[in-house]
Amino acid sequence: MRILFLGDVMGRAGRKAVIEGLPKLREDWKLDFVIVNGENASNGMGLNGEHAKALLAAGVDCLTLGDHAFDQKDMLQFIEGESRIIRPLNFAKGAPGRGHRLFTAPGGRKVLVLQALGQVFMKRAYDDPFGAVESVLKSHPRGGLAQAIIVDMHCEATSEKMAMGHFCNGKASLVVGTHTHVPTGDAQIMSNGTAYLTDAGMCGDYNSVIGMEKAEPMRRFLTGMPKSRFTPAEGPATLSGVYIETDDRTGAATKVQMIRQGGLLQDAGPEG
């Protein structure tokens, strides 16, 4: 399968880039399945139902969330009726929605998508992400029930993301980090066929401070005092993420490539 994962969609600029750019990428790259992290898509804080519908209509097969999963209050109800949205496995007990789902791709092939929140440097004490991921992977063997398995590790620490990559080596097709909005340069296929990237980056305007207009973050760094709310930058956005190809028989990754399309960053894609 040919699978594309795009990092955190940041505000209006990120939504516009995905909605306008994804249909052509699906056609040009002959994509079988597309996952997008949408947890910052609505004004930089969470995802609302209207924006979720627009992203799904543009060709997204699965939207993942994160620690801002329910910052937009309508998501509490919307997620219950939209099975293509995945919230973290180890979020608060009793949270609506689900943390994993087995999707059907073209040809009847199955793609398992799951997401976990890290614990290091995060504002809340979430449950153990490794135990949560392990419980799902035990019941969904790669190359068995699922032809491809994608793990979105949403956290601050690069070390925790790397640890999850090694933990899932041989069990997942891809482990990719989200949350920090800066793409890393360590795309690789691990020893047992798991593709890995520490952070997918964001779909947003990189003339910013991690997707936010520069003035207020700079003021806080320089003075230690807030003056106004953060607002998403709205310049030309770069689509950032990772592309993989997998073996349908084993679920192992056979190719991995960082993705950058449009905006300020240098273009990269599966043909590059």
Buried (B, 14 or more C-beta within 10 A) or exposed (E): BBBBBBBBBBBBBBBBBBBEBBEEBBEEBEBBBBBBBBBBBBBBBBBBBEBBEBBBEBBBBBBBBBBBBBBBEBBEEBBEEBEBBBBBBBBEEEBBBBBBBBBEBEEEBBBBBBBBBBBEEBEEEBBEBBEBBEEBBEEBEBBEEBBBBBBBBBBBBBEBBBBBBBBBBBBBBBBBBBBBBBBBEBBEBBEEBBBBBBBBBBBBBBBBBBBBBEEBBEBBEEEEEEEEEBEBBBEBBBBBBBBBBBBBEBBBBBEBBBBBBBBEBEEBBBEE
